[in-house]
Amino acid sequence: MNIWIINGPNLNLLGSRNPELYGTTSLAQLIQNLHSKYDNSITTIYDFQSNHEGFLIDKIHEIGFEEDTYGIINPGGLTHTSISIRDAIDSVNNEFVEVHISDIHNREAFRKHSYIAEVVDRSIVGKGIKGYELAIDYLLDKYSSSWITDSSTSE
């Protein structure tokens, strides 16, 4: 099972931008932690980050028809503005999960609506960087017949 972690604008600044909202873990540390926890004979984690909407759409199209491939997307601020990203996810075969580190529903009024939520399998918001793990676990539980959760290693 291939799982792509796709991050949008400003997430390259994770760990240094607004740490009171997003925490102090960098994007590189987050991705390394996900590799350490999930890369195995069943699952491979891939990652992509861009500050450019078109590059995100190209990546969605690129992976959206690959066999045994799923996406986790945090489109950042494009969540609230990009019908193009919404349409890209809606136009591919593979399932996506939307993740937001902060609780977008309890922030500024313009952040309360997600165009992405309408076309993804699930949205996980406000769980911090743990939301990425929750999204991976969700995909593994739902789509991988060979995934077995070892409760002795769960938090």
Contacts in CASP RR format, 6 or more apart in sequence:
PFRMAT RR
TARGET T0000
AUTHOR 0000-0000-0000
METHOD contacts of the structure
MODEL  1
MNIWIINGPNLNLLGSRNPELYGTTSLAQLIQNLHSKYDNSITTIYDFQS
NHEGFLIDKIHEIGFEEDTYGIINPGGLTHTSISIRDAIDSVNNEFVEVH
ISDIHNREAFRKHSYIAEVVDRSIVGKGIKGYELAIDYLLDKYSSSWITD
SSTSE
1 42 0 8 1.000
1 43 0 8 1.000
1 44 0 8 1.000
1 68 0 8 1.000
1 69 0 8 1.000
1 70 0 8 1.000
1 139 0 8 1.000
1 140 0 8 1.000
1 143 0 8 1.000
1 144 0 8 1.000
1 147 0 8 1.000
2 43 0 8 1.000
2 44 0 8 1.000
2 46 0 8 1.000
2 63 0 8 1.000
2 66 0 8 1.000
2 68 0 8 1.000
2 69 0 8 1.000
2 70 0 8 1.000
3 38 0 8 1.000
3 43 0 8 1.000
3 44 0 8 1.000
3 45 0 8 1.000
3 46 0 8 1.000
3 69 0 8 1.000
3 70 0 8 1.000
3 71 0 8 1.000
3 72 0 8 1.000
3 136 0 8 1.000
3 139 0 8 1.000
4 46 0 8 1.000
4 47 0 8 1.000
4 48 0 8 1.000
4 59 0 8 1.000
4 63 0 8 1.000
4 69 0 8 1.000
4 70 0 8 1.000
4 71 0 8 1.000
4 72 0 8 1.000
5 31 0 8 1.000
5 34 0 8 1.000
5 45 0 8 1.000
5 46 0 8 1.000
5 47 0 8 1.000
5 48 0 8 1.000
5 71 0 8 1.000
5 72 0 8 1.000
5 132 0 8 1.000
6 47 0 8 1.000
6 48 0 8 1.000
6 49 0 8 1.000
6 56 0 8 1.000
6 59 0 8 1.000
6 60 0 8 1.000
6 71 0 8 1.000
6 72 0 8 1.000
6 73 0 8 1.000
6 74 0 8 1.000
6 75 0 8 1.000
7 14 0 8 1.000
7 27 0 8 1.000
7 47 0 8 1.000
7 48 0 8 1.000
7 49 0 8 1.000
7 50 0 8 1.000
7 73 0 8 1.000
7 74 0 8 1.000
7 76 0 8 1.000
8 49 0 8 1.000
8 50 0 8 1.000
8 51 0 8 1.000
8 56 0 8 1.000
8 73 0 8 1.000
8 74 0 8 1.000
8 75 0 8 1.000
8 76 0 8 1.000
8 77 0 8 1.000
8 78 0 8 1.000
9 50 0 8 1.000
9 51 0 8 1.000
9 52 0 8 1.000
9 53 0 8 1.000
9 75 0 8 1.000
9 76 0 8 1.000
9 77 0 8 1.000
9 78 0 8 1.000
10 17 0 8 1.000
10 51 0 8 1.000
10 76 0 8 1.000
10 77 0 8 1.000
11 27 0 8 1.000
11 49 0 8 1.000
11 74 0 8 1.000
11 76 0 8 1.000
12 27 0 8 1.000
12 49 0 8 1.000
12 51 0 8 1.000
13 27 0 8 1.000
14 22 0 8 1.000
14 23 0 8 1.000
14 25 0 8 1.000
14 26 0 8 1.000
14 27 0 8 1.000
14 30 0 8 1.000
14 101 0 8 1.000
14 129 0 8 1.000
15 22 0 8 1.000
15 23 0 8 1.000
15 24 0 8 1.000
15 25 0 8 1.000
15 26 0 8 1.000
15 27 0 8 1.000
16 26 0 8 1.000
21 101 0 8 1.000
21 102 0 8 1.000
22 101 0 8 1.000
22 102 0 8 1.000
22 128 0 8 1.000
23 101 0 8 1.000
23 128 0 8 1.000
23 129 0 8 1.000
25 33 0 8 1.000
25 129 0 8 1.000
27 49 0 8 1.000
30 129 0 8 1.000
30 132 0 8 1.000
31 45 0 8 1.000
31 47 0 8 1.000
34 45 0 8 1.000
34 47 0 8 1.000
34 132 0 8 1.000
34 133 0 8 1.000
34 136 0 8 1.000
35 45 0 8 1.000
37 133 0 8 1.000
38 45 0 8 1.000
38 136 0 8 1.000
39 45 0 8 1.000
42 140 0 8 1.000
42 144 0 8 1.000
42 146 0 8 1.000
42 147 0 8 1.000
43 136 0 8 1.000
43 140 0 8 1.000
43 144 0 8 1.000
43 147 0 8 1.000
45 136 0 8 1.000
48 56 0 8 1.000
48 59 0 8 1.000
50 56 0 8 1.000
50 59 0 8 1.000
53 78 0 8 1.000
53 82 0 8 1.000
53 84 0 8 1.000
53 85 0 8 1.000
54 84 0 8 1.000
56 73 0 8 1.000
56 75 0 8 1.000
56 78 0 8 1.000
56 85 0 8 1.000
56 88 0 8 1.000
57 84 0 8 1.000
57 85 0 8 1.000
57 88 0 8 1.000
60 73 0 8 1.000
60 85 0 8 1.000
60 88 0 8 1.000
60 89 0 8 1.000
60 92 0 8 1.000
60 96 0 8 1.000
61 88 0 8 1.000
61 91 0 8 1.000
61 92 0 8 1.000
63 69 0 8 1.000
63 71 0 8 1.000
63 92 0 8 1.000
63 94 0 8 1.000
64 92 0 8 1.000
64 93 0 8 1.000
64 94 0 8 1.000
65 92 0 8 1.000
65 93 0 8 1.000
65 94 0 8 1.000
66 94 0 8 1.000
69 94 0 8 1.000
70 94 0 8 1.000
70 95 0 8 1.000
70 96 0 8 1.000
70 97 0 8 1.000
70 139 0 8 1.000
70 143 0 8 1.000
71 94 0 8 1.000
71 95 0 8 1.000
71 96 0 8 1.000
71 97 0 8 1.000
71 139 0 8 1.000
72 96 0 8 1.000
72 97 0 8 1.000
72 98 0 8 1.000
72 99 0 8 1.000
72 132 0 8 1.000
72 135 0 8 1.000
72 136 0 8 1.000
72 139 0 8 1.000
73 85 0 8 1.000
73 89 0 8 1.000
73 96 0 8 1.000
73 97 0 8 1.000
73 98 0 8 1.000
73 99 0 8 1.000
73 116 0 8 1.000
73 120 0 8 1.000
74 98 0 8 1.000
74 99 0 8 1.000
74 100 0 8 1.000
74 101 0 8 1.000
74 132 0 8 1.000
75 82 0 8 1.000
75 85 0 8 1.000
75 98 0 8 1.000
75 116 0 8 1.000
76 100 0 8 1.000
77 111 0 8 1.000
78 85 0 8 1.000
79 98 0 8 1.000
79 100 0 8 1.000
79 104 0 8 1.000
79 111 0 8 1.000
79 114 0 8 1.000
79 115 0 8 1.000
79 116 0 8 1.000
80 104 0 8 1.000
80 110 0 8 1.000
80 111 0 8 1.000
80 113 0 8 1.000
80 114 0 8 1.000
80 115 0 8 1.000
81 115 0 8 1.000
82 115 0 8 1.000
82 116 0 8 1.000
83 115 0 8 1.000
85 115 0 8 1.000
85 116 0 8 1.000
86 115 0 8 1.000
86 116 0 8 1.000
86 118 0 8 1.000
86 119 0 8 1.000
89 96 0 8 1.000
89 116 0 8 1.000
89 119 0 8 1.000
89 120 0 8 1.000
90 119 0 8 1.000
95 120 0 8 1.000
95 121 0 8 1.000
95 139 0 8 1.000
95 143 0 8 1.000
96 119 0 8 1.000
96 120 0 8 1.000
96 121 0 8 1.000
97 120 0 8 1.000
97 121 0 8 1.000
97 122 0 8 1.000
97 123 0 8 1.000
97 124 0 8 1.000
97 135 0 8 1.000
97 138 0 8 1.000
97 139 0 8 1.000
98 114 0 8 1.000
98 116 0 8 1.000
98 117 0 8 1.000
98 120 0 8 1.000
98 122 0 8 1.000
98 123 0 8 1.000
98 124 0 8 1.000
98 125 0 8 1.000
99 123 0 8 1.000
99 124 0 8 1.000
99 125 0 8 1.000
99 131 0 8 1.000
99 132 0 8 1.000
99 134 0 8 1.000
99 135 0 8 1.000
100 114 0 8 1.000
100 123 0 8 1.000
100 124 0 8 1.000
100 125 0 8 1.000
100 126 0 8 1.000
101 126 0 8 1.000
101 127 0 8 1.000
101 128 0 8 1.000
101 129 0 8 1.000
101 131 0 8 1.000
102 125 0 8 1.000
102 126 0 8 1.000
102 128 0 8 1.000
103 125 0 8 1.000
103 126 0 8 1.000
104 111 0 8 1.000
104 112 0 8 1.000
104 114 0 8 1.000
104 125 0 8 1.000
104 126 0 8 1.000
105 111 0 8 1.000
105 112 0 8 1.000
105 125 0 8 1.000
114 123 0 8 1.000
116 123 0 8 1.000
117 123 0 8 1.000
121 138 0 8 1.000
121 142 0 8 1.000
122 135 0 8 1.000
122 138 0 8 1.000
124 131 0 8 1.000
124 134 0 8 1.000
124 135 0 8 1.000
124 138 0 8 1.000
127 134 0 8 1.000
137 149 0 8 1.000
140 147 0 8 1.000
141 147 0 8 1.000
141 149 0 8 1.000
END
